[in-house]
Amino acid sequence: MCRVMTLHFDIDGMTCAGCAGRAERALAAIPGGQDARVNLATHSGQIDGVDAAVVRETLTKAGYPARTHDATLQVDNMTCGSCIGRVEAAALAVPGVLSAHANLADMTLHVTTLTGRDTSVLRRALEGAGYPATDMQTDDDTPQDHDRHNTASYRRRFLIAGALTLPVFLAEMGGHIYPPIHHLIARTIGMQTSHLLQMALTLAVLAGPGAGFFRRGIPGLLKARPDMDALVALGTSAAFVYSVVVTLMPAWLPVEARAVYFEAAAVIVTLILLGRWLEARAKGHTGDAVRKLMALAPDTAMVQRGDAYIETPLSEIVSGETLLARAGDRIATDGTVTAGSGHIDTAMLTGEPVPAFVTVGDAVSAGCINGTTPLHYTATRTGSDTMLARVVEMTREAQSARLPVQALINRVTAVFVPAVIVAATLTALVWLLAGDPTQALVAGVAVLIIACPCAMGLATPVSIMVGTGRAAELGVLFRQGDALQALQSVQVVAFDKTGTLTMGAPTLTDMAVMDGFARATLLPQVAAVEAQSEHPIARAIAVAAEGPRPAVSDITSTTGQGTSGIVEGVRLHIGNAAYMQAQGVDPAPLTARAEEWAATGATPVFVAQADRLAALIAVTDPIREGAAEAIAALKASGVTPALITGDVEATAQHVARQLGIAQVTAAVPPGGKVAALTALRDAHGPVAFVGDGINDAPALAAADVGLAVASASDIAIEAADVVLMSSNPDAVLRARAISTATLRNIRQNLVWAFGYNALLIPVAAGLLVPFGGPQLSPSLAAAAMALSSVFVVTNALRLRGQGESL
């Protein structure tokens, strides 16, 4: 099935959870669109199956425009006017490209995209059309630049508002702190002049640094979709207009109600801008993990061109070229070592602190740091195809994930702001009916200002963003958002054996040959067939045979059981006892030897020529270092470890005894692993499965959480919910720990966000005043609201420090 292309884009104008909800509903209403998501924490969105132009138009109409990005590419092979059309058509066919304009005179292509700065997909499309291209420049800021500019803007606006607000605050409230200030003002300029000056300064605050609240809030009110900015606009307008009436038309109000609240309006704007600044600073750190991962790729690499190595931009490197990694260099692309050997630091991808030793034939990944000896390697994957790029993409996908609890939050925030406006209106009416117009204003404005849907909207996404980013740094990639929530509650972790609990690099340790057959002849034949398979046991047998191998034809295989092929005119069968029986071969003459070997941990492999049993091969795969400790840690945390393998019972039991695993299901085909998982789930509860092979894909998909190790096949990775960049079993512990820490952090944020609003909105309404309790002033309400979102983001950022305990 063809995979639907997902568009990722940045969104402007979102200030609260209500904004994010409206933007998401607008996207979800696009005909043909699938999986529309909007993330308030990252100010980004995504959708499947929709043209970029439709996305831009929809979001613009909704009042939350998508940011666009400009790039210029140098294009080769444009020789005539018809080339312009072909180049532009190739570019416009790439998902996310909004416009493309080719210039034959200077051989350039200018594109505007919705999806970001990476032009690798665009360059591949142009190359496929016969027009190779290289990056020249991008005119847009990076997301990091945007975060920095956003933070600087709020800081500047806060400082201006603070400078204008300070004299207003001192003039009106200074007398409560130090009475002589009030007397000084009355003796010199007089209270009326003081009020006029306060009015002018407050107007400057509202029309200057506070203008954004009105530009966004008032249209939202008029369109019946109020947001946080609408609450601020309503609250400050009420306080300001009331104070203007008191100052210019005092006769309209009774004497006891003639109090001005200019300082409330000005302080509200100033404190909320302070909160937005602090929130923007904190949110700027939530994407640090992805930025660090992106920074791992070097800008240039030493590429062999002729007899020399030339420093070449990364965008110009193609698969098959030979590169040189000098001591201390970062590996530029995924590749295979062709000369040299040494240690490389893979911690940034796998989370493993110990450098890995590589030599000729070993794979290296982009972003890893070479040690002290030069390495020559051939590029196998470049650009967005590298493992590093896949890690970045999977991390971004995880950061935009939506947990089941988010649906409830979205429903609450969708009605929260209108409900607050109704509550503020009722509060003011009740106090007016009670004959206290001043209290009606104070309480009504306080209710509008203290309500904070932002904290509710940010509670989940910022924790997910920081948690999954930290997980990526620890070598754990959550591909599905549900897995982040589900993993912390699993009761059973079931492991495949080969390549998961064992090294996955088995070796041939023994071979018994039946009468009438010769090892020297038979082993190369077996190796020729097994060389066609990627299974670790097959590779071990293939490597064990030295010298030339005969030709093989008509390869057939039964997943999890065995393989056959025609070698030198004879059908050769290789597999377990069940496979032999299915081929009409009786394995009995070698069954006792097979059981003996299996009891020592070796895997017995039967060989037959046509219908004659020919040999038995023993393949031994050592247990991974640290596997026993990881299993013990799982058991200590209350999780039941289990082993599910297609290997024979005796071998599985031998490994299980060494690791301390009591639950063992052996000799099962791929479909049988699913049945074993179902049995474990029925007996214990939610189950996770850890595997790496093609035959593990059904179990990975069937488990409540499927975890594939990094060395797994592409099929296994696609079936899994979580990818472990390290093959060591302790990576499972890290995955579960970050899941637990993230969910705990989300719960803390939700308790705060909902508890804050539930407790303080009634207090702001004056519910405690008749009982002698306090009445929150609008200024204090603004301070509480501003700090509410800051608390949520700051609490989420604590997940960045979880590494030492994970």
Secondary structure, 3 states (H helix, E strand, C coil): CCCCCEEEEEECCCCCHHHHHHHHHHHHCCCCCEEEEEECCCCEEEEECCCHHHHHHHHHHHCCCECCEEEEEEECCCCCHHHHHHHHHHHHCCCCEEEEEEECCCCEEEEEECCCCCCHHHHHHHHHCCCCEEEEEECCCCHHHHHHHHHHHHHHHHHHHHHHHHHHHHHHHHHHHCCHHHHHHHHCCCHHHHHHHHHHHHHHHHHCCCHHHHHHHHHHHHCCCCCHHHHHHHHHHHHHHHHHHHHHCHHHCCHHHCCCCHHHHHHHHHHHHHHHHHHHHHHCCCCHHHHHHHHCCCCEEEEEECCEEEEEEHHHCCCCCEEEECCCCECCCEEEEEECCEEEECHHHHCCCCCEEECCCCEECCCCEECCCCEEEEEEECHHHCHHHHHHHHHHHHHCCCCHHHHHHHHHHHHHHHHHHHHHHHHHHHHHHCCCHHHHHHHHHHHHHHCCHHHHHHHHHHHHHHHHHHHHHCCEEECCHHHHHHHHHCCEEEECHHHHHECCCCEEEEEEECCCCCHHHHHHHHHHHHCCCCCHHHHHHHHHCCCCCCCEEEEEEECCCEEEEEECCEEEEEECHHHHHHCCCCCHHHHHHHHHHHHCCEEEEEEEECCEEEEEEEEECCECCCHHHHHHHHHHCCCEEEEECCCCHHHHHHHHHHHCCCEEECCCCHHHHHHHHHHHHHHHCCEEEEECCHHHHHHHHHCCEEEEECCCCHHHHHHCCEEECCCCCHHHHHHHHHHHHHHHHHHHHHHHHHHHHHHHHHHHCCCCHHHCCCCCCHHHHHHHHHHHHHHHHHHHHHHHHHHHHC
